[in-house]
Each structure stands twice: as C-alpha cells, then as structure tokens.
Amino acid sequence: MDIVVEGEVFFPRTETTMFFSSPTWIQSFSCAFPVKQTSGDMLISTMLQWLRFFFLSPCPQRTILSSVDVVFLLFLFVFSVTKLWKRLTSHGGFGTHLNEPLVRNSRSINSTIRFKLTLTAEVVLTILYTVATVLAYSNSSKVPWKQVDDVFLIVHAITHAVLAFLIIHEKIFEAVTHPLALRVYWVVNFSVTSLFTVSAVMRLVIVDVNESNDFKVDDVVSFISLPLSLFLLFAGIKGSTGIVLSTEESQSRQLVEEETRLYDGSEGKSVVTGFASASMLSKAFFIWINPLLRKGYKSALKTDDVPSLSPQHRAERMLSIFESKWPKSNEKSKHLVRITLLRCFWKELVLNVVLAIIRLCVMFVGPVLIQSFVDFTSGKRSSEYEGYYLVLILLVAKFIEVVSTHHFNFQCQKLGTLIRSAVIPALYEKGLKLSFSARQDHGIGTIVNYMAVDTQQLSDMMLQLNAAWMMPLQVAVGMFLLYNCLGASVITAFLGLLGVFVFAVIGTRRNNRFQYNVMKNRDSRMKAVNEMLNYMRVIKFQAWEEHFNQRIMGFREIEYGWLSKLMFSICGNIVVMWSTPLLISTLTFGTAILLGVQLDAATVFTTTTVFKILQEPIRTFPQSMISLSQALISLERLDKFMLSRELLDDSIEREERCGGQTAVEIIDGTFSWDDDNTQQDLKNINLEIKEGEISAIVGTVGSGKSSLLASILGELRKISGKV
C-alpha cells in the first residue's frame, strides 16, 4: 500500500530497496552474522543476507584478504626455504649455488615497460597501504576495530612489499614468466579488491552525509587500488614478466626481418600488421587498426595494402606449436585433437572466460540501479550528490560492458582463426603420410571436407562456446533480481525457462543425429565425385555417364533429406526461443497480478529491463548448442583421421652417393598393400638400377608395375628385405 505524506507519494520498500538502503550491516564493526530469525523468514532470504554480509561487510572482507595474504606469504616462505635447502645439500654444500635464482634463470636480460609498470604498481600499493596503516592507527575511534583494521593493513602492506621484492628478484635472476602462485594471488586479490570497491560505492551512495563514516580512508584506498589490481590481474593472466632474453629477442627480430623481407613493398617499408607492435592502450581501444581504416576510407584497398600477419600468428608457428603439444605415444586418449588444442590455446580460452565474466558482472548494473533512480527522482535522497554517483556508476558500468564485449568478440574470432591456422597444416601433413588402407577410408574429397568444413566449425564454435555456459549464469542472475522484485511470481518464469531448457536439450540431441548423418553422406558424395573425375576417361569410353550420375544424385538426395530435417529442426528451435521472452514475461506479470504483487514504477522498470537483457542469451542459446554439437562431431571426425595409420619411415633407406654407381637397389624385398601384412603383394624382389641408366618396367595389367614403383617410393608396407 502506497504512503501519502503532504501530497507526496512514496513507494513501498521492497526487498531490493532494503538491500541497498539499509546502512547498518555495511558499516558494522562486528564479524558476527547480524540477521535475526523470525517465524516468517525464508531460507533463501537468509542465505542471501548471509552472502551479502560475508562478501560486502567490512570485517569478513578483511578476514578473507588477510587469510589469502598469510597463506601466500607462508607458501613463499616454505618454497624459498625448500629451494635453499636443496641447493645447500646438493653437490656437497655451500658452493656457488646460492647465486642461482629461486624462480628461473637464463643468460642475458632486457626489461620492457611491462616489467616496470608491474613493479611500479606493487610499490604504489605498498606505499598506499603503509600510509593507510598510519592513518588508521591515528584516527580509529573503536578500540577492537582498530586492532582488526591495523592488523589487516599491516599484513597487506607487508605482502605487497614482498611482492615488489619478488619482482626485483625476477629481474636479478632473469625470470621470463611469473611464478604460478604469484599469478593466482593477483587473480584472487583483484576479486577481493572488487568486493571492497563495491562496498565503498554502496557506502558512498547509501550513507547520509550527516552520518559518521569510519571507512573514508578505506574507501579511498579501495578506489585507488582497484585499477592497480586490474593491471596486475592482466599481468597475471598474461604470465610474462616483461623480461626479454637476448636469444629470444634476436630470434624475434629475425622473424620480423624475415616477415619484412617476404612482404615488404617496393618502398622498403614494413607492412606487418600494427597489432604486432601495438601498446596495451592501442590494443584496448583498437587504435592499431586506424591506419588501415584511414587508407580504406580514402581509396579502395588492394591486396598490397593489407598488412601481413605478425610472426607469432603465422601458420608455420601455429603448426610447430600444435606438433609440440601433440600427446606422446604413452598418453592413451581417444580425443587427441581437443587435448592438443587445449594445451595450445588454454591461455586464450581463459582470457575469453575472464572477459565474459566481466561483461556478465556489469550487464545487470542498470537494473540494480533502477530502484535508486526512482527513489532519487521521487525526492528520497540520501546525499546531495547521489544523482552524480548514480550516473557515474552507470556510465562506468556501460563503458566496461562495451569494451569487454568488443574485446570478447575480437578475441573469440582471433582464437578461431588461430585454431584453423594450426589444424589445417596439420591435416595436410597427415594426408601426405597416410598409408594405402587409410587412404581408402579418407579420400581426397573427405580430406578437403576436413580442412574446409570441420575446421571452420571449430572456428565458429569459439564465439558460441562461452555463450553456452554464460546463458545459465545470466538466467540465474536474472531470476535473482526478478525474485527480489516479484517474489513468488518468479516461479512461473523459472518453470517456463526450465521447460525451454528441456526442449533445447532434446532438440540438440536430435540435431546432433541429423548433423552426423549430413556429414557422413556429404563425405560419400564427395568421394563419389572424386572417383568420377579421376576415372572420367574410362567412364566416357565405356559410356557409364548415366550410371555414375544416378549414383551421385542418389547420394545428393540422401544428403538433402537429412539436411532438410536438420534445417526444420533448427527453425523449430529458433521459433520457440524467440517467442520465449514474450511468453515468459506475460506469464510472470499475470501471475504477479493474480498473487496481488504491488507493481510500482521501479518494479515494472526493473522487471522489463531484466527480461530485455535475457532476450539475447535465450535467443542465441539454440545456435550455441547447434554450433557446439557440430564442433564436437567435427572433433570426432578429426580424431579419427589423425589416428589413421601412416607410412613407416624405415620402409626405405636413403644413402648419399652409395657406392658411387647404384641409384636404386632392392634386396629380397617383400611388400604388402595391407597394413596388417596379411597378404604379400610383392615377394622376393631383387632390383638394382645404376645411376644414369634408363630403366623400364614392362608387364601385363595387374602384374605389379605400380606396386613396384610404390615400394621404391616407400608407399608400400615393407615386410622384409632392404630398399
């Protein structure tokens, strides 16, 4: 029921309003859970209040971060003592081993701007928390809280001082990558610092200017440390210390010079893409592509105007990385391709996940702030600057969302291209090494499908892969916000989405079966077409055109049938998913009206905004599942191809200028076209061809002329003898 006071209308306080307007828990000095249970409290409400207190209340926050600092310092201490003890006890004691690095060492060193910025960030954080410790010690009014806050700030300052020393240690001993423990700590530290900043923003918005705020110093420290922690987060994900060894630097310079020699224009200027040498700022805002866009705006781009790839993204390097990460012979697995791709590109996958999570976190800032905007416009202001705070928070959130979204799309497409650059050359090399029996299973047309269709589906999967796991998280956050606004009415939306998910799972399984049959019949059609093209002369001579035409058309009809079923199934999924938001929102509002839920302006605006945000993931979910299923089928096909048998390297022996006279020699050779050696196609072959002689092999059809030539080339499996 609305409350009217002297002509002003105030909206009733919902749970969302209480969540952001009650300042007691966010300024509480206690570490005890403050919720008082009553007979009407529900379990889910208690859990939400407990999570709110645990992650956003000052005392638990400081306990979490202090625990992380202590664990990290203990780990460094144990690690350092262990390394020193091993070096002192090995090779007879105290020798020269104390000069060796605790992290990693190399030969020569050159530090870059990345190393300097990382060290500067840690030094600034150390000074910041040291100053905060002094201020907290002199200004704190609560004796118990003073002890807790002082201990927290002292431990955190010591931790960052140790990290600064560790980074200097990396430079002294030439560490190329940061230790894994340090990178994990930076990730956790950024997460906890983000919670501190959220609490600081809520205190800034909620707490009245007339009320005392004992957290002013802490809030300022949180605002300053957040961008520094964000930079350290990216440094931890990247892993590189910014220290370049002379050997690596010279190799990189040689690659760039080689790239320049291959692709330079007539004026002698380098045409390598600007992305290769772009700074972090240039990459963050895509400034590196401006020269190409400017040139394309002035005139139509030509082939020579498009820059070449940077050396680290070229197909040669991708192939070498793919081959180096290929599982060893003692690693038994049926999914070699996906394991290799994970080993090659796990860093890029983690970066995409981080960008997706950041985008997900800031996506719902708008709906959360709607209640505060409505309260502000109705005159219920907790601070004279509250409007500026709300607009600033919304502006920053949307800026982060736009930047993270564009980088997420760019990184996913880049990763898909790198996967194609690595897989296609590997498939080509595998095709050159196939044995005769393997060639019967994987013809030229099938291999072309592997290189064109299957690799493209792997590339397309990168963008849809994250959408598949993000959709449930987005829906969960949306359901939480809807529950705060509409209460029990959200059950209707939950049941509707659950039914849609069940429909999507059933449809995905059906599409998997259809897609598998489409790819299978496409391979059969391509194989028949290649056979017809290879033997066209015989087909024309025997007048077999009609027979082969009917055979190919039969394969096409079968493929068309399965493709039609697949398209109709996809269309059905799209129709259901596109109508889901409208249907669920209608049912939810109808249920709210039946249950008597008060639908004020803030509730309606928040609900409609949440439904609008959920439209995109719900609509794209079927395409994500289809793309994921197609990629899994392609991975199975590629695994089968890459596990096919190859020609043996020891079938022939190559000797430079053997004897000075002999060019080709076979001694007691026995060969077979069968990989299992069940049939001997050539037996007791003895052949010697002198260098410079003209030799001819004559015989009837099927006598083994081609087999003999294949045995010389190493394309037949050698059972015994010597070539």
N, C-alpha and C positions, 0 to 999 in steps of 0.2 A: 504494500500500500504506500502511495507517494505521501510525502510530508510537505505541507504548505506552511511557510512562515513568512508573514508580512508580504504576501504577493509573490514570493519566490518559491519555485518548485525544486525540491531536492529528490534525486533518485534514491531508491533504497540501496543499502550497502550489500552488495553481493559478495560471494566468497572471493572473487577476483579483486574487488576493491579492498577487502580486508587484507588480502595477500600483500598488496603494495602500499597500504596506508597505515598499517599498524607498526609504529616505530620501536616498540619495546624490545622485541627479540633481536632486531638488527643493531641495537646499542647495548645489548645485555653483556655484562661482565662475567656472567656465570657460564660454566660448562655443563650445567645440568639441563636436561630437557624440560622446557617450561610449560608444556601442554598439560592442561588439567582435564582429565577424562570426565565426561558426563554421560548420562544414560542415552543421550541422543547422538553421541559421536559415532561416526562410522569408521571402519578400519582403514579405508582408502584415504579418508581425510586425515587421520592420524599419521599415516605413512607419509603423506605429502608434507605435513607440518614438520615431521621428523627430518625428512630430507632437506627441507628449507632451512631448518635450524643447523643441521650438520654441515651443509656446504656454504651457507651465507652468514652464519653467526660468527662474531669475531673470535671467540675462544676456540671452537672446533677448527676454524681455519688455521689459526696459529699452531694448534696442536698437529694438524696434518702436515703443514710445511716444515715445522721443526722436526717431526719424525722422519720426513724424507731427507732433510739435511743431515741428521745424525746417522741414518743408515748409509748415506752416500759417503760421509766422512769416515765411518768405520770401514767401509769397503775399500776406500783408498788407502787407509792405514794398513789393513791386512794385506792388500795387494802389494804395497811398497815393501813391507817387511818380508813378505814371501820372496819377492824378486831379489832383494838384497841378500837374503839368507842363501838362496840358490847360487848366487854369484860368488858369495864368500866361501861356500863349502865346495864349489866345483873348481876343478883344476888346481887344487892344493891350497886354497885360501885366499889371502888378501891381494894378490896381484894387481893387475891393471883393470879388473872387471868393474871396479867402481866408476870408471869413466864411461861405461856403456849406458845407453838410455834405458829407462824403465818402460817406455812406450814403444819406440821403434827407432831405428837409426838408418842412415843412408850415407851418402858420400859428400855431397855439397848441397847448398841451400840458397833459395831466393824467396823471400817473403813477399806476398802480394797485399793489396788493400784489404782483402777479406780477412787475413790474419790480424792486421792492425785494427780493423773495426771490431773484431771479436774480442781482442784484448782490451780495447777501449771500453767496450760495453761492460765487461766484467769489472774493470777498475772503477767505472762510474757507479755501478751497482754497489761495490764495496764502500765507496765514499758516501753514497746516498744512505745506506743502512747504518753506517757508522754515525753520521750526523743525526739520523733519526733516533739512534740509541741514546745519544747525548740529550736530545730534546725530550725524549720520553722519560728519561731519568730525572730531568729537572722540572718537568711540567706535570707529571702524572699526580692526580689527587687521590686515587683509590690505592691503598697500600697493597692488597692482594693482587689487583690487576696490574699494578706497577711491576711486581715481580715477574708475572707471566709475560708481560709485554717486553720487559727488558731482556729476559732470557731468550725470547723468540728473536728479537732484533740482533742480539749479540751472536747467536748461533748462525743466523742468516748472513750477517756481515762476515763472520769467520769463513763460512762456506764459500762465499764469492771471492774472498781473499785467497783461499786455497785454489779455487778455480783459476784465478788470474796467475798464480804461481805455476799451476799445471800447464797453462797455455804457454808461459815463458819457457817452461821445461820442454814443451813440444818443439819450440824454435831452437833451443840449445841442442837438442838431440835429433832434430830434423825429422819429426814425425809428419807423415804425409796425410794421415787421417786421424780424426779424433777417436779416443777410446769409446767403445760401445757404452760403457757405464756413464760417461760424460754426456753422450748424446741422449741417452734415456733420461738422465736428470734434467736436461734442458727441456725436454718434452713435458715432463711432469711439472717442472717449475712454471712453465707457461700456463699450464692448465690451472694450477692453484692461484697464480697471479691473476688470471682472468676472473676467478671467483672473488678475489679481493677487490678487483676493479668493479665488478657488478655490485658488490655490497657498498662500495664507495659511491657509485652512481645512485643507488637507492637511498642512501643516507642524504645525498645532496638534494634529491627530489622530494623525499618524504619529510625529513626532519624540519621542523619550523625554525625559521631564522632566530626566533626569540629563545628557543631551547638551547641548552648547552650541548655541545658536541665534543666529546673527548677524543674523537678519532680524526681531527683535522689533519694532524701530521701524517697519520697512517694513510688517509685518503690521498693526500698529495703524493706520498711515496708510491702508492699503487698506480696513480695516473702516470707518473714518470717512469716507473719500472716496466709497465706493460709494453710499450714499443721496444724497449731494450730486450725484454724476454721474447717478444715476437721475432726479433732479428736472430737471437740465439736459437730459437726454435728452427728457423730455416737453416741456420748453420749446422744444427744437429742432424736435420734431415739430409742435407747435402753431404755431410760427413767430411768434406775436405777441409784441412786446416788453412789452406791458402799458402802453403809452403811448397814450392816447386823445386824439385831436384834438377840439377844441371842436365842429367841424362834425359829426363822426361822433357825438359824444356827444349833441348836440342832436337829430340825426336818430334815434338810438336811443331817446332819451327821447320823441320824438314818436310813434314806432312803439308804444312801451309804453303811452303815453297813449291812442293810438287803439285798441289792443287792450283797454285797460281800459274805454274808453267803449263798445265793442261788446259786451263780455262781462261787465261788472260786474253784480252782483246788486243787489237793492233797498237793501242797507245801504251801498252805495258802496265796498265793499272789492274789491281786485283779485283776480281768480280766474285769473290767468296761472299756469301750472304752476311749481312750485318749482324745476324743473330750470333755468329761465332765469336765476335769480339764485343758484343753489347754488354753494358754495365747492368747491374741489378735494377737501377731505376729505368733504364731503357727497356729492359725485358718486362718490368712490372706494368708499364704503360704502353708497350708496343711501339716505342719511338723508333726502334731499329728498322721498321718497315716503311717509315715515312719517305726516304729517298726513292724507293721503288714506286710508291703510290704517286709521288710528285712527278716522276718520269712518265708514268702511265696516264696521268691527268693531262700532261702536255701533248703527248702523242701516243699512238698505238704501240704497245710493247712488242718487240721482236724477240726471237729466240736468244740472240746475243745479249739482250738487255736483262734477261732473267738470271740472277746470280746462281752460282753452283752451291751445292751443299758444303757445309763445313766438314773438315776431315773426320771428326768424331761421329758424324752421322752418315758417312758414305757406306755403300753396300759392302765394300771389302772389309771394313772394320766390323760391321754388324755380323758378317759371316764368320769372321775369326772369333768373335765373342760367342756366337752360337755354338761353334765347334768346340771351343774351350770349356763351355758349360755343359756339354753333352754328357749324360751319365756314363760312368765307366762300365766295363763289361761285368764286374762283380755286383753292380747295383741292379737288382731284379725289379723291374717295373714294366707295366704294360702301357703306361702313359708317359712316354719319353719326351714327346714334343712339349706338352704342357709343363712338365717339370723343368725342361731346359728354358722355356720362355719365362717361367717364374724366376729362375736363377739369373737370367739376363736382365730382366726389367722389373725386379721387385721394388727398386727404389722409385721408379716412375709410378708404379701402382700405389705405393704408399703416399706419394705426393698427391696423386689424384684423390685418394681417400681423405687426406687432410683438407684439401680444397673443398671436397663435397661436404665434409662435416662443418667447416666454417660457413659455407653457404647455407647449410641447414640451420645453424645456430642463429644467424642474423635474419633468416627468412621470416620468422614469426615475431620479430620485434614490433612491427607495425600493429598487428592485432593485440599484442600485450599492452601497448601504449594507448589504445583507443579509449579505455576507461579513464585514464589520466587526462586525455584531451577533453573528453566530455565533462569531467569534473572541473577542469580549468575554465572551459567556456561557460559553465553554469555558475561560476563565481567561487567555487570551493578551492581556494589556492592555499597551499602550504608554504609557499615562498613567493616573493615578488618577482623572482627570476625563474619561476618554474616553467613558464612558457618557452623561454630561451633554452632551458635544459632539455625540454621535451623535443623541440625542433632540432637541436643539435644532436641528440641521441638518434633520432630518426634519420637525419642526414648522414651521420657517420655509418649507421647500420646499412642504409641503402648503398652508400659508396662501397663498403666492404662487400656487399652482396653482388654488385655489378662487377667489381674487379675479380672476385673469386669465381663468378660464373664464367666470365670470358676466359680466364686462365684455365678453369676446369675443362671447358670445351677445347681450348687450344692444346692443352697437354694430352687430352684423350686422343685427339686426331693425330698429334705428333707421335704418341706411343703406337697407335695403329699403323702409321707409316713405317716406323722403325721395325715393327714386327714383320711387316711384309718385306722390308729390305733384308731382314735376316733369314726368313723362311724360304723365299723364292730361290736365292742362290743355293741354299742347302738342298732343296728339292731338285734343282738342276744337276748338282754334283751327284746326288744319289741316283738320278736317272742314267748318268753315264756309267755307273758301277753295277747296274742290275745284272743278275745272271739271266740265262736264257729262260729258265722256268718262271722267274719273276717278271720277265718282260711279257710272258703270256697272260699274266694276271693284271699287269699295269701297262697298257698300251700307250702309244703316243697321245691319243686323244684323252685318255684318263689322266696322264701326267699334266697335260695342258689344263684340264679342269682343276687339278690340284693347285697349280700355280696361279690360275686366274680367278677361279670361283672361291675355293676354300680359303685361300689367304686373304681375299677381300672380305669374307665373312668374319675372319678373325680380327681384321682391322676395324670393321664396323662394330664388333662386339665391345670394343673398349669404351665407347660412349654409353652403350646400353648396360654394361656390366654394373656400373655404380648405381644406375637408376633402379636396377632390380633390388638391391639391398637398401637403398635410400627410401624407397616408397613405403615400406612398413614403418620406418622411423618417422617419416613425415606424417603418416596417418596416426601414429601413436601420439605425437606431439599435438596434432590437431584434435584428437579425441580428448586429450587432457584439457586443452583450452575450452573445448565445447562443454566438457563436464563442469568446468568452473562457471560457465555462463548459463547452461540449461539444466544442469543437474541430471536427474534420472532420464530425461528425454534423450540423452545421447545414446541410450541403449538401442534405440531404433536405428541410429546411424551405424552403430557397431555391428548389429546383426545384418544390416544391409551390406556393409563392406565385407563382412565375413562370407556372405553368400557370393559376393562378386569374386573374392579370392578363390573360393572353391570352384567357381565357374572358370576362372583363369587357369587354375592348376589342371583341371580336366581338359580345357582347350589346348593347353601347352603340350600335354601328353599326346593328344590327337594330332597336333601339328608336327610333333617330333616324328610320329609314324609316317605322316604324309611327306615330310621333308626327306626322310631317309629313302623312301621309295622314289621320290623325284630324282634325287642324286644318283641312285642306283640305275634307273632307267636312262638318265642322261649319259652316264658312262657307257652303257650298252649302245646307245645311239651313236655316240662319238666314235666308239670302237668300230661299229659297222661302217660309218662314213669313211674312216681312215683305211679300212680294208678295201673298200670300193675304189678309193683314189689310188691306193698303192698298186692295185691289180687292174687298172682301167683298161690297159691294152688287151689283157686276156678276156675281160668281160665284153669288150667291143667285138673281139674276134669271134667269140662264141655266141654273141647275141643274147647275153644274160642280163641286159639292162632292166627289163621288166621285173625279173625275179629279185634283183638287188633293190630296185625301187620299192617294191612291195615290202621287202624286209625292213628297210629303213623307215618307211611310212608306218609300219606296224609298231616299231619302237617309239615313233613320234606320237602315235595315238595313245599308247600306254602312258608315256610321259605326260601328255596333255591331260589325260584323265586324272592322274594323281595331282598335277599342278592345279587343275580346276578345283579339286576337293580342298587343296591347301588354301587357295585364294578365297573360296567361300567360307572356310573356317575362320580365316583371318578377318574377313569382313564382318562375320558374326561377332567376333570378339571386340572389334572396334566399335560396332554399334552399341553393344552392351556397355562398354567402358565409357563412351562419350555421353550416354544417357544416364550413367550412374550418379554424377554430381547433382543434376537437377532432381532426379528421383529421390535421392537420399536427403537432400535439403528440404524437399517438400514433405517427406515423411517425418523428418525431425521437427520442423516447425508445427506440423499438425499434431504430433504427439505432445509438444510443449503446450499448445493451446488446450488440448484435452486434459492435461495434468494441472492446468492453471498456473503455469510459469509466467512470471511478470516479464513481458517483452518490452523493455525500455530502449532508448536510443543506443546506449552503449552495448547492450546485449545483442541487438539486431545487427549493429555495425560490426561487432567482433565476430559474430557467427557467420555473416555473409562473407567477410574477409577471409576467414579460415576456410570456408568452402571454396572460395575462389582460388586460394593457394593450393588446395588439394586437387583441383581440377587437372592441373598439368601432370602430376605423378600418376593419378588414376588413369588418365587417357593414354599416357605413354607406357604404362605397365605391360599391356599386351605386346607391344612392339619390342619391349625389352626382353620379355620371356621368349618371343619368337627368335629374336637375334641371338639370345643365349643358347637356345636349343639348336639353332643352325650351326653356331660355333662349336658346340660340343660334338655334333655329328661330324663336322669338318675335322676336328681334332682326332676323332677316332679313325677317320679315313687316312689322315696324315700319319698317325701312329702305325697303322697297318703298312703303309707304303715305306716309311723309314725303317721298319723292322724286316723288310724283304731281304732276301739273300743277295749277296754281292759276289762279284768275280773275285777270285783269290789272287792275291798279289804275287804268290810264289808259283803261279802257273808257268811263267816263263822267266828265264834268267837273262839279263842283259849285261853283256861284257863289252867294254870298249876295245875295238880292234883285236878281237880274239884270234890269235894265230896269224893275223895279217891277211888271211885268204878267205876264211869262212864268213858268210853273211848270215845264213840261217842253218841251223842243224837240229834235228830231232833224233833222239836215240831211244829205241824201244818204247815209243810213246803209245799210251792207251788213253783214250779220251771218251767223254760221255757228255751228251746234252742234258742229262738228268742230274740234278743237284745231289740226289741220293745215291748216285753211282750204281743204280740197279741194272743199267743197260750199257754195254760197251759199244759205242758207235764207230770208233776207230781203234783198231788193235794192231800191235806190232808194227808201228810206223817208224821207219828209219829213213831220214831225208837229210841231204846236205846240199846246200846251194852256195856256190862260190861267189865271192864278191865280183861284181861286174858282169856276171853271166845273165843271159836271158833264158828264163825257165818258163815252161808251160805245163799246166795240169790238164790232162785230157781224160774224159770218161763219159759214160752214159749218164742219163738223168737219174739222180738218186744214188750215184756211186760214191759220193762223199767229197766232191771237189770243194764245195763251200765249207764243209766241216773241217777239211784240212786247212784252208785259209783261216778259219776261225780259231783253230788250235794254235796256229802261228801267232795270231794276234792276242791270244790269251782269253778268248771269249768262250772256250770250251773248258769244262772242268777236267783237269788232268788227274787220271787215276794212278798212273805210274809212268816212269820214264823221265826224260830230261829234254827241255826245249831251250 
